[in-house]
Amino acid sequence: MSTDPSASAESAVEAAAADGRVLLDAALLKGWRKARGLSQEALAELCFHRQLCVSIASIKRAETGKAVLYRTARHLAEVYDVALEQLLPAAAASATAGAGTVIQARPAPADDPARWVILLHLELAAPPDRALAGHIATAVLQFGGRLEVHGGARQCAVFGLPQAYRSDAERALRCALELARHVAPLGGRSIALRLVRWQPDQGMEQAPVPAAAAAPAGVAQLPVHVTDNLLPQLDGKFVFAARDEHLPGWRRCMAAGDGDALPALIGRYAETRQFKALAETTLESQAGHIVYLRAMAGVGKSRLAQEFAEIARQDGIACHTCEVLDAGADDWRAPLAQLAKSLLGCDMTDAGIDAAITRLKLPADLRLFYRALCGATLAPDDAALHAAMSHGVREEGMAQALKLLVLRVALAQPLLIALEDLHWGEPNLFDALARLLEETREVPVLWVLTSRVDDDPLETALRPQLYDVALTVFDLGPMSPREAAALADQFELDAAFRRQCVERAQGNPLFLTQLLASPEHLLPDSLKHLIQARLDGLAPEQARALRMAAVFGNRFDLALLREALGDAGYEPQAGGRNSLLRPSGKGAYAFVHDLVMQCIYDAIDPAQLRRLHLAAAEVFRTRDAALCAQHLYHAHDPGALDIMLAAIRLRLEQHDYAGALELASQCNRADATTLASFPLALLRGQAAAGLGKMAEARQYYRHAMTLAGRPEERIEAVIGLATALNVLEELEEEERLLDETIPLAMSTGAEAALGRLLYLKGNIYFPRGNFGECRRYHEDAARYAQASDMAETQARALSGVGDSYYAQGRMRQAHQMFSECLAMCERHRYVHIEASNRSALGSTRIYLGEPAAAIDDAIGSALLAHKVGNRRAETFARMTAGWALVDAGRLAEAEEQVGTGLELARSIGSARFDTFLQESAARIAWLRGDQFGAERRILNAVADLEKHRLQNFIGPWLMGTLALFTHDAATRKLALLKGAAYLTRDCLAHNAYRFYLTAAEVALQDGDLVSAGFYADQLAACASEPCAWVDHHVALIRAQLQERAAPETLRTLAADGQRFGFSHTAPSLRARLLLAA
């Protein structure tokens, strides 16, 4: 037998966790928590910040001696920084043995046998036959009870076992009323309900009420009596007779009342039983689950979801509801915005949202996204940052904000989140929802999703993304005839008419209730006819209002409906079973079912329908251009396109490119003639470009060019198309288009457009190495932009001029141009342009000997680019930061920047940045003494250089580095020859700087003083203006060539290298310098 304590502990853990749960030492856990001065809430908060899923409920279970999930035990061990075995009761006892004090685990409390239940007593004149016994058992089961005593004249059912719910009394009484109607003709005597303490097999066969309560023979319905202690739970929902002195402590129930509470759920017994089990499992496991309700319209998805929420509330689960609307929502994210508002639980003001973020201890850096999600107005700086973000960054920020909100609230209290009518949703919603479901699976969130069978997204959009997430699907069928009859019995109508309605409704609860609400009409089976008959029975002003409301959609604001009607005093009829409307939030109403709305809408005369849509369009004209245009399209109004174009332009200004594309598609669907609209084609191109879909943008812009009728239109289409072609690197076609269009812009005096065209033309020359032409075009673009007051184009042109100066090694001029560009960006809040140019300013500062400012600019640019989602700009910024940090000898920081830059470069497929960053990585290895690793890395970089033809971009720089790092003399000689040959091409000036320096460094290592002097002279000749980098390194090389340089001169050079941030640019030269000094 093994005596290894660790082995014993491991086996104990395995045995304890065999069913996924483990019992922990409750007293030990509580003692450790208190010793750290933590409350249960504070411990859960600590776990949340350490990304451990341990809720308050789980902590309470563990500290009261109840089994918890193995995952919870593991996370508790991690937060206490102990081995899991130490949390087991046996391990805790052995660990403390001999220490003087042994903490004894408190045993888990036994389940309290005292339970309060509702007993339903049914007294018959004689034992029931088989048919009556079956009917009694079915009725009890249908209302959620269980039959405990049966077979004799006295029957007894119990409600509230094995778990009690607040609705037990109501369901029991409704069951009693149903039995009272059916049992009386068959020899029933009385029915009674009692609230009692549960004692199995005791008191259930006693006479429930005095003999005075028994019904005489021949009555149509048995009397139902209820004890006084049940009345508080039933008050307002049922009608009771006055007190009878012959029956003290009892009240007779006369009928169901008209209270505001939900009507009792009829049927769905299997679904509610399963849901109760799921709710209990969620509480016990502290993990999420998805319940999916799917059915045809009108079958009762929403009512069952409400019942689920009621069950969950009784278990202490907080409930939140949101819904997908078929019309009137701003965008696809509206249901998620509803959820966020509900979870935050605050006023939708800046102060209210900020207070909720603080109260829930949500990350402050997500404040912008919470305000945007809730529709709050953003501060100017936040609005500029939000506008500058790429589409992907905005979406990711929204997703992270909502995920953390759900996690934070769920860890404090288990949640039920109901999202209704998914069939109205869009693909973007399904993607966001699937991600949210996946990321909240480890916290106690019970999701209840509802959808129609038609357009159901489960199989096509959700399940493929939820392949390993717990999911329970309820495919709801129509009500059974017995259940439908029970529902119909709630209406005090003629029994023959109720049976007729049950037959015609064919199990659809909506059809049935609406049929039963119109007993005076002999209606056909069609719901459309039924609704029309209901409208005909209303006052003319109410019928007209319902038709106007149907034009608005399933849900509408009362104020807008009043404005469309021209009746400020209109009040809808929205109460009781006869109403077609129901309240839906403050100042809003909804149809009782969207099928009702659709039936009303379809029955409207076409001429009247056009008039109603025109009235709705006027309501939205100054509120929502998109909705206004949609109504105008329905009214066949020729002004619809202009209004929709204005709505699309507004979406583009708000950087809602996906929304703009969707509105454009709506135009084409509503009116095929809009396919010939130039403005619409142009706007579609701009929206696609904003989403980064350049191939689609190219297609839309080309279509716009074919539709252009005026020179101004053609110029606008060419500008968009040229931009897309530049990104797609189709430079020849771009140049041809620009060469054709620039003369056209000049002839028409379109100065603003000419500035943009010249800027695009200048961009073509930069990758070709023609920096003079690049600068000339950009300078012309800046002048035209300034003359036409186009600040954004001017800022971009200044950046292009700066690039051309940098490429020629004129670092001071480049610094000035980039500074002017950034100043304009700050004045006009061009965050997206600033993100691309602040690191360019830093690159000039490297050569001007301003290391601290260079590093700050580069890292600041990287952070800004990351915020707005410009990965290309972030890659360049990380690369620039890497140069400056390597030159300054700050290798650990340089390694972090270079590593991040490499990941980014490879994610966007940028070969030129990847190769550049590999050189920095090789130099870091070399400076750390890993010469073989450095040589291997630089050889890989050289291979990529030749593979991607990057010789003009970084060829000489890499060849100089290879010559410095290699151990092979032949490789060194060939590298120097290739580098010198590359310099005869149109290369960026920093290639000459770096190549001549490393070539001189190699020559000095080889003792070739003549070559070293030659390279120093070449380096000095590169600078057309004073440059600290060039001046310092020329002086450094020449000092090495002097046999007896003055020590003071050498010390000054060493100090200058440190001050300028050049201490590790040429480390072998610096080492020789320090040795000589």
N, C-alpha and C positions, 0 to 999 in steps of 0.2 A: 504494500500500500504506500502511495506517495505521501510524503510528509511536507512537501514543498508548499508553504503558505500561499505563494502567488498562484500556483497551480490550483489550489483549492478555491482561491478567490475567483479565478477565471471560470472554473466549473460552476461556481455559485451564480456568477453573473449569467452564464449561458442557460443555466436551469431556470433562473428567475425570469429571463427574457424570452423563454421558449415560445410564448404566445405574443411576443411583441411588447410586453409590459413587464415592469419590475417594481418591486416594493422596496422603498428606501427607508432609511432610519429617520423617522419624522422628527424626533427630539434633537438628534444631531444636526439636521438641516436647520431647524429653528434656532438652535444655539449658535451655529456659525453665522446665520444671518444677523442675529441680534448683536453678536460680538463685533460685527462690522458696522453696526449702527444703521442698518437698512430696514426700511419697511418692506412689505411684500410688493407694494407699488414701485418703490425705489429699486428693488432687485430686478423686477421685470423691466424697468427702464434701463438698467445697466446691461441686461441681456440684449435689449433692443439695439443699444449703441454698439455692442460687440457683435451684432448680426447673428445672435442666437435666438431661436424661436422658443422662448419660454414665457408663457402668458401668466397673468395673475392667477387665473383659474388653475393652471398647472401647479403653480407654487402652493396654492391652498391644498390641492389634492395631495401633493407630496408631504406637506407638513401636518396633514391629518391622518397619515398612515394609509392612504389609498394608493393603489398601483397607478403608475404613470407610464407613458410610452418610453421605450428604451432610448429614443431620440432625446426626450426631455431629460432623462437621467444623465445621458452623456453630456448635454449642454450644461446642466447644473454642475457636473464635475469639472467642466472646463472653466466655468465662471468662478468656482471656488479654488481652481488650480490644484485639484487633487485627482488621484486615480479613481475611476468609477467604483472599484471594489470597496473603497473606503466609505462609500455611501450606503452599502448594504448593512442591515442590522447586525448580522453576525460579524462582519468585518469591523464595524464600529466598536463592538464590544471587545474584540480581541485587540484592536489597536489601542484601546485605552486601559487594557488590563495592566495592573501593576503601576499605574501612573498616580494612584492615590484617589482618583475620582472616576467613577464609571457612569457615563450618561446612559440611562435606561430609555429605550425607545418606548413611547407610549403606544399601547395597542390600539389598533383601529377600532373605532366605536362600532358597536353592533347596530344594524339597521333598526330604527325605531318601529315597533310593530303597531303603534297607535296611528291609525289613518282614519280620516273622515271621508265618507263616501255618501252617495245618494242612493237610497234603496227605492225601487219602484215595486209596489205591491199591487198585484192584480188578483181580485177575488172573483171566482166564477161560481155559478150555481152547481156545477158538476165538473169532474175532470174533463179536459178538452179532448175532442177526437183528434185524429192524426192531422187533418187539414188545418184545424184551428191552432193546434200546437205549433205546426210549421209556420203559420202566419205570425204568431206571437214571437217565435224565435227569430224570424227574419226581421221583423220590425225592430226588435231590441238591437240586433246586430247592426242594422242599417243606421241607427242613431248613435252607435259607438258604445253600447253597453254589453253586458254579458249575462246570460240567464244562469242564475245560481240554483234556483229551486223550480222544478218543473215536473209535470206528470200528474199532479193532484189538482184540487180545486183552487189551491192557493199557489200562485206563481210569484217569483221574486227575481228581479234583475238588479244588477249593481252597476253604477256609473262611477268611474274614478279609480278603477284598478286596471293594470298595475300602477298607473300614474294618474294623478289628478290634474284636471285642466279647468280653467275658469268657466268654460262653456259646459261643464258637466250638467249643471242644474238645468240650463236652458234646453240641452239636448234631451235630457231625461223627461222634462215636462212636455216637449213636443212629441216625444215618443208616446207618452201617456195619452195625449190628446188624440193621436192617430188610433191607438188601441181603443180608446173610448168610443170612437165612431164605428169601429168594425166589430167589436166584441158584444155590444149591448144586445143586438138582435139574436145573439147566439147563447144567451144565458149569463151574461156578465152581471156582477153586482156592484163593484166599486173599484176604483183605482186611487192609490195614494202614494205620495212621495215623502220621504223622510231624510233629513240630514243626520247621520248617526256616526258614532265611532265604530270602525270596522272590527267586528268579531266574527270570524267565519263560523257558520253553522249555528249562530245564536241569534234568535229573534227574527229570523227571516220568514218563519212560518206562522208567526203570531198574527192575530187579527189586526190589521193596520189601523183601522179607525172604528169608532163606536158604531153600533148597528144603525144609529140614526142617519149615518151617511150613506147607507146602502140605497140603491135605486130600486124602485118598485118594478115589477115585471112589465115588459112591453114598452119601455122607454126607448127613444131613438138613439140616445147617446148616454153613456155612463158618466156619472159625476166624477171629477178629478179633484182630489183634495191635496193640499200642500201644507206642511208644518210651517209655523211662523218663522223658524230660524232660517228657512230658505228664501223668504220674501225679499231680503235685501239684494240677493243675486238676480232676482227675476223682476224687480220693480221697473216699470216702464216698458217692459217687453210683452207683458201679458195683462189681461184684464181679470180682476178678482172680484168676487161678490163681497157684500158686506159681511161682517163677522156674525156668526151664528152662535147664540148662547148655548145651544145644545152641543156644539162642537168646539169647546175651548182649545186654543192652541192650533187650530186648523183654519185654513181658508180655501174656499172653492174657486178653482180657476174656470173662468167662463170662456175665454178665447185668447188667441194670440193678439198682442197689442201692435201698435204702429210705431214702436220706438225707432231710434236712429241706429241701433246696433245692426250689425250684419244679420241678414236672415240666416236661419239654420241651414247648414249645407245638407242637401239631400243626396244620398248616394256617395260615391267615391270612397266607400269604406276601406277598400284595399289600399288605395293611394294614401289616405290619411294615416293608416296603420304603418305603412312603410315609411312615410315621412317622419312619424314620431320616432321610429327606430333610427332613422338617419340623423335626426336632431340629437338624440341621445348619444349616438356614436361620435358626432362632431364635438359634443361637450366632453366626452370621455377621452377622445384621442387628441383633442386640441389641434385638429388638422381640418383642411377644407374639403368640401364636397360640392358637386354640381348636380342640381336637379333640373331636368329639362322637361317642360310640359308642352306637348305638341298635340294639336287637334284642329278640326275644321272650325271655321268661324261660328261663334255662337254656342259652342258646346260647353263652355264654362271654364276656360283656362284661367281667366282673371279671378273668378270667384274661388277657385281652388287655391290659387296663389295667395289670396287673402286669408283663406283658412290655414294654409301653411304658416303664414306670418303670425296668425293668432296662436297657433300651437307653439311656435318658437318663442313668442313673448312669455308664455307661461313657464318656459324653461329658462327665463332670464336672458334670452338672446335679443339684442337690439336689432330693430328692423328698419331698413331703408329701401325706398322704392323709387325707381325711375322708369321711363318709358320712351320708346322710339315713336315719334310722331310721323304720320304719313304726309303732313304738309305743315308749313309754317315754321319749321326749325331753321336756325341760321346755318348750321352745317351738321355734318355727320357726328360731331363730337357732343351735340346737345345732351344726349342721355348721360354721358360721362360727366358733363358739367352739372347736370341735376344731381348726380351722385356725389360729386365733390361738395356742392353746396349743402347737401343733407348731412354729410359726414362732418363738415366743418361746424355746422350748427350755429351759425352766426349771421348777423346782418351783413348784407353784401355791400358794405362800405369799406373804404380803405382801412379805417380804424377797426372795424369788426373783423375783417380778414386777418389783419396783423395780430389782433388779440387772439384769434383762434390758432394761428400759427404758433404763437408763443405758448398758449395753453397746452397745445398738443405736442410741443417741443419738436416741431418739424424744422428741417434745415432752413436757415435764413436765406441761403443762396438760391432756394427754389421759390422765394417769395414772388418773383416776377411771374413765374408760371402759374402759381395759385391765383394771382389776380387775373391773369389772362384767361385761365380756365373758368373763373367765375364771372367773366365779362366786366370786371372793374376797369376803370380808366387808369392807364399807366402814366406814371410821371414821364416828363419829356426825355430824360436820359434813358429810362427803362424802355420807353417806346422806340427810341433810336436803336438801342441794342437789340430789342426784339425784332425790329424791322431788318436789321443787318444780318440776323441769323439765317443760316441756310434752312431750307424746308426740313431737312433731316434733323438738324439740331433742335428746332422748335418742337418737332414731334417727339423726339427723345426726351426733351425737358418736360413736356406735358405728361408723357407716360411715366417718367420717374416720379414726378410730383404726386400723381394719382396713386401709384403703387405704394409709396411711402405713407400716404394718408390712410389708405385701407389697412396697411400693416399696423400702423400706429394705433388706430382705433380698435382694430380686432384684438390686439394684444392686451388692451385694457378691458374689453368686454366682447364676447363672441358676437358675430354679426350674421344677420340674414340680409342679403342684398337681392332684391327682386328687380329684374330687368324685363319689362313686358314688351310684346309685339316686335320681336326681332325680325319678323318677316318684312318689316318696313325698312330695315337697316341697309347700309351701304358697305362695300368691301372694306373701306378704311375702318369702319366701326368694328367689323368682325376681326380684323387683324389686331386692333388695339385691345379688344375684349379678350381674344384668345391669349394674348401676351399677359394681360392682367390676371386671367384665370390661372395661367401657369405659374406666375410669380407669387400668388397668394395661396398656393396649395398647402403650405406648411403652417398656416395660421388658421384659427377657427372661424372661417367664413363659409357660410352655407349659401351658395348661389342658387336662386330660383329663376330660370329663364323660360319665357313663354314664346311660342311661335305658332302661326298657322301651318297647316300641312302645305298649302300653296306657298311657294317661294321660301320654304324653310331652308335656312342656311346651315343647319347642323352638319349634314354630310358633305356639302360642297365647300364650306368656308371655315367651319369651326373644328370639326372632328379631326381633319388632317393635321391640325396644329396642337391637338390635345390627345395624342395617341396613348399617353401613359398617365392621364389625369383621371381621378375617380369621377365617374359620370353615371347618373341614373336617369333613364329616359322613361317618361310616362306618356304613352300614346293613348290619349283619351278618346274613347268612343262615345257614341250617343248614350243617353240615359236608358236604362232598362224600362220596360213598361211599368214595373212596380215602382221604380224610383220616380218616373214621370208622374204616376198617379199620386204619389206622396207629395210631390211638388204642387200638383193641381189642387190637392186637398187643402192647401193653405188659403185658397181663394173660396170665399163663401158664396158659391154659385151653384146653380142647378147641377146635380150629379150627372145627368145625361149630357149637358153641355161640356162639363169637365172631361168626360170620356171622349167626346168628339174632338176636343182640343188635343188631348193626349195622342189620339190616333193621327191627327193631321200634323202635329209637330214632329213626329217620327224621332223622338228622343232628343231634339234640340231644345235646350232650356230657354234660349232667347226666343225662338219661335213660340214656344209654349206660353211663356209669361206674357208675350205681347198678344197672343190669341186670347188668353184668359182675361186680359185687361179690356177687351172689347166684346163683352158678351152680347151686346145688342146687334152685332153684325154677323151675318153668315158669310164668312170670307173664304175665298179660295186658298189653296195651299201656299201660293206665292207670298213671300214676305213683302215684296214690293207693293202688292195689292193691299196687304194689311196696313202698311204704313200710309199708303194713300188714303185709305178709309179713315185712319186716325187723324190725318191732316184735315180731311173734310169735316170731321166732327169738332174741330177746334174753331175758335173765333178767327175771323179773317186776318186780324193783325198778328195773331200767334202763328198761323200757318205761313204767312208771308215771312215772318222772322225766321222760322225754321228753314225755309228755302234759302234765305240769305245766309243763314248760318252754315248750311250744307255747302254753299259756294266757298266759304272760308275754309272748311275742312272739318275733321273730326273734333278738334279742340279750337276754341276761339276765345278772344277777350271780349267781355261784354261791352266795354267802352267802344271798341272798334265796330262791333255789330250795331250799336246804337247810332254811331256816326253814319254807317252805310244805310241804315233804315231812315235816317233823318228824324229819329224819335229819341230824344234824350231821356225820356221817362220810361222807356220800354223795360219791362221786367219779365224774364222767362218763367215759364211754369216748370220748375225742376224739383219736384218732390213727390214721393209716393210711387206706387207701381204704375200709374197711368202716365207718367212723364216720359218723354223721349230724351230729356236732357238730365244731366247730373252736374253738380258743382265739381270743379276741377282746379282747386287752388283759389287764391285771392283774386277776385274779379274775373275769373275765367270759368267757362263751362265746357262740357263735352257731351256728345251724344252717348246714350247708354250703350251703344255698340256702333262700330264703324259701318256695319251693314245697314243700320238704320239711316245713317247719313248718306250712304251710297244709293239707297232706294229712293230717298227724297230727291237727291240730285238727279237721278236718272229719269224721274217722273216730271221734271220741270220742262215746260214748253221751250223749244229752241230759241224763239225770239225773246222770251222772258229771260232765258238763261244768259243770253248775250247782254241784256240790260243789267242783270245782277252782277255779272263779271265786271262790267264797266264801273258799276258802283263800288265794287271791292277794289278795283284798280285805283280809283280816286282816293280811297282811304289810305292806301299804301304809297301813293305817289311821292309824298314827302317823308315817308318813314322807311320804306324798303323798296328800292328800285327793282330788285329781282322779282319780288312777289307782285309788284305792280305790273311788270312786263308779262309775267305768267298769266295774270288775269286778262291782260289785253290780248294775248295770244288766243285765249279761250273765247274772247269776244270778237276775234277776227279783226282786230283794230290795226290799221297800218302803222300806227305809232309805236307798236310793241318793240320793234327792233331797236329803235333809238334809245328807249328806256333800258332795254337789256344791255346795250353797249355801255351805257353809263354805269350800270351795275357791275359789269365785268371790269371796267377801268377802276372802279372803287376797290374791287377785290385785288387787282394788281397793285394798287397803291398801298394796300394793307399787307402785301406780300403773301396773300392767300392764293397761290398759283393753282392749287388743286381745285379750289372753289371756282376760280375763273374759268378753268377748263370745263368744269361741270356745267356752268351756266351757258357756255358756248355750245356745248352739246345739246342742252335743252333748246336753244334757238333752232338748231338744225332739225331736231325732232319735231318741234312745234310748227315749223314752217320751212319746207325744203328749199324755198327760194332764197333763204339766207345763205345757202352754200355759195351764192354768187355775190356775197357782200365782202368788199375789200376790207372795211374796218374789222369785221368779225374774223376774217382769216388772219389779219395782222395781230389782233389781240390773242388769238389762239397760239400763234407763234411765240409771242412774248410770254404767255403763261407756260408753255412747254419748256422754253429756255429757262424760266425761273425755277422749274423743277429739275433742271439738269438733263432733260430729255432732248439733247441736241439733234439727234436724227429726226425726231418728230418735228422739232422746231424748224429744221431745214425744209421739211416737206410743207409745213404751213406757210412759211415765208415765200417759197417758190409759188405756191398757189396764190398768195397775195400779189406777187409780181404779175401773174397772168391777169389778175382782176384790176390792177392799177389803171386808172383812167387819166389821172393828172400827173405831171412831173413830180409834184410833192409826194404823191402816194408811192410812186416808183422808188424815189429816193429813200423813203421810210422803210419800204420792204427790203431794199438792198442793204441798208444799215443792219437790219436784223439778220438777214441771210449771211452777210459777211462775218458778223460776230459768231454765228454758229459754225461757219466754215473754218474760221480761225481755230476754234476749239477742237474741231474735228481734223485739224491739220491738213485741210484741202486748200493749200495756199495759192496754187495756180489759178483755180477757179475764183477764189476770193480776189486776187489781184486783177483778173480780167473784169470782174464786176465793178470794182472800184475805179479802174481806169475808164470804164464806160460811163460811170455815174458822176465822177467829180466834175467833168466839164458841164454836165447837165445842171448840177447844183450851182456852179459859177454863173451859168447863163441866166438862171432864174433868181439869183441873188439870195439863195437860201443859206445865209451865213451860219446859222446854228447847225444845220445838217452838214454843211461843209466842214465845220470843225470836227464833227464825229467821223466823217469819211476820211479826213486827213489823219486823224488819230489811228484809225484802223489800218490805213496805208503804212504809216510809220511802224506799226507792230509787225508787219510782214518782213521788214528789213532787219530787225534785231536778230532772229534766229539765223539769218543768212550772213551775219557778220558785217553788214554794211552800216556801220554805226553813224557815219556822217549823214547818209540819207535818212536814217531812222530819226536822228535829232532834227534834221531840217523839217521833216513832215510834222513831228510833234510840236516844234516851235510854231509852225504855221497853224496847227490845230489849236494851240493855246491862244493865239492872237484872235482867231475867229470866234473861239468860245468866249473870250473876254468881251469882244465886241457885241456878241449876241446875248451876253449875260447868262451863259450856260456854265455854271460853276462846276458841276460834276465833270463835264467834259474837260474843262480847264484843269481840274485837279488830276485827272487821268493823264492828260498831255504833259503836265509838269513831271509826273512820275516817269513817263517815257523819255523825256529829255534827260532826267537824272540817270536813267539806265544807260543812255548813250554816252554820257560823260564818264560814268563808272567803267564802261567797257573800254574806253580809251585811256583809262588811268588818271583822269582828271578828277581826283577825289574831292577837292575843295568845291569845284563847280557842282559835282554830283550831290555833295552834302547840302549845298544851297538850294538846289532844285527839290530835293526830297523834303527839306525843311519847309519850303513854301507849299508843297503839296500837302504836308501834314497839317500845316496851319489852316489851310482851306478845309481840310477834313474836320478839324476840331470846330471851326466856325459853323459849318453846315451839318455837322454830325454824320459825316460819311464814314461810318464805322467800317463798312465793308472794304473801302479803299484804304483806310488807315491800317487795317489788318495786314494788307499786302505790302505796305511801304515803310512801316516803322522799322522792320528788320533790315530793309535796304539802307536806311539811314545809318543803322548800326554797322553795316558792312563798310561804309565809308569811314566811320570812326575808328575801325580797326587800323586802317592805313594812316589815319591822322594822329594816331597815338593817344586815343581817348578810350582806354580799355574798359573802365567802369561804365561809362555811358553806352559803349557798344554792347556790352553784355546786358545792361538793363533794357536797351531798345529791343534786342533780339528776343530775350525771354518775355518781355511785355508783349511783343508782337505775337509770339507763340500762344500766349494765354488768350489774347484777344481773338486770334484766328480760331482757336479751339472753341471759344464761346459762340462764334457766329458760324461754325461748321465749315470753314474754308481750310480743308486739309492740305491743299497745295501750299497756301501761304504759311501754314503752320510748319510744314516740312522745311521750307526755305528758312524760316526763323530758327528752327532747331539746328539746322545746318550752320547758320551764321553764328549762333551761340557756341556751337562746338568749336569753330575756328578760333573765336576769341578766347575761350577757356583753355584750349590746348596751348595757344601761344603764351598765355599767362601762367601755364604750369598747373592749373587747377584741374587735375586729371579726373578725379572722382565725379565732379560736376559735369565735366566735358563728356565723360562716358555715359552719364544719364541722358544728356541732351542728344548725343549721337545715336544711342540705342533707340530712343523714342522716335528720332527722325528716320532711322532705317525702317522701323515698323510702319510708319506713315507712308514713306516713299514706296514701299512694296505693296501697301494696301491700295494705293492709287495708280500703281504701275508706272511710276516715274523712274526711268532708267538713269536719267542724268543726275538726279538728286541721289539716287542709290549709290552710284559710282563715286560721287563726291564724298558722301558720308563714309564709304568704305575706306577712302584715303585717311580721313580723320581717325577712324577706328584703328587702322594700321599704325598711325603715328602715336596714338595712345599706347599701344602695345610696345612700340619701340622705346618710348620714353620710360616705360616701366622695366626695361631690360629684357623683354621677350623678343629678341631679334629674329628668331626663327618664325615665331607667330606673326610678327610684323611683315616679314618678307612674304609669307604665305598669303596674307590678306591683300598686300599690294599687288601681288601677281593675279589674284582673283579680280581685283578692280581693273587692272590693265586688260584682262581678257574681256570684261564687260565693256570697256572703253572701245575696243576694236569691234566687238559684236554689234554695238549700237551706234557706231560711227560718231563718237562724241569727241573726236580729236580737237575740234575748234573750241569746244566748251571747256574741257579740262585736260586735254592731251598733254601739253608741256608740263603742267603741274605734276601729273601722275608719273611722267617719265623721269622727272627730277627726283621724285620721292623713291622710285624704284632704283635709280642709280645710287642713292644714298643708303638704301636698306640692303641691297643684294650683297652676297658674299662672292659672287662669280664675276671675275674681271671682264669677261666677254659680254655678259649681260649688262654690266655697268656701262661699258663703252657703247653698246647698241642703244641703250636707253637714252644716253646723252645725244647721240646722233639723231634719233627719232624726235626727241624733244626739240632740238634745234630746227629740224625740218618742219615740224608742226608750227613753229613760231613764224614761219614765212607765210602762213595762211592768215585769214582774218580771225584772230583769236582775241578773247577777252584779255585785258591788260594784266589782270592778276596772274595769268599764266606766265607772262614774261617775268614778273616780280618773283614768283615762287621758283621758277625754273633756274634763273640766273643765280639766285641765292643758294639753292641746293647744289647746283653745279660747282659753284665756288667752294662750297663746303666739302664736296667730294675731292676737288683738286687739291685742297689743302691737306686732306687726309692722305692723299697719294704723294704729297710733297711736290706737286706740280705748281710752283708759285707763278709761273708765267700764265698758265691757263686761269688760275685764280684771279690774277690781275685783270685778265681779259674779261672775265665774267663780271667783275666789279665795275669795269668801265661800261659794259653793256647794260647792267642794272641802272647805273647812274644816268645813262642816256634815255632810259624808258620814261623818266619823269619829266613831263612838260611843264610842271609847276611844282613848288615846294611840297614835299611829301615826307612826313616823319619816318614812315616805314622804310622808304628807299634810302633816305639820308642816313639813318642809323645803321642799316645793314651794309651800305657801301663803306662807311667809316669803320665798321667792325671788320670787314674783310681786309681793308687796306692796313689796319693796325696789325693784322696777323702777318702782313707781308714785310713789315719793317723789322729789321734785326733788333733794334733797340728803341722800341717805342717808350715814351715817358710813362712811368707808372701812374702818374696823375691822370694822363689821358685815358689809360686803360680803365682806371677806377671810374672815371666819368662815364665812359661808354657802358660799363656794367650797370651803373646807377640809372642811366637813361633807359637801358633795356628793361629794367624792372619797372621804371615809372611809366614807360610807354606800353607795357603789356607785351613786350617782345622777348621775355626772358627765356622762353622755350621754343621760339620759332626756329632757331639754329643752335641747338644745345651744344653741339661739338665745338662750334666757334666760341660760344660763351665759356665753355669749360677751359679752352686754351687761353681765353682772355683772362679768366680768374687766376689761372696758374701763373701766367706772365706777370699779372699785377701783384 
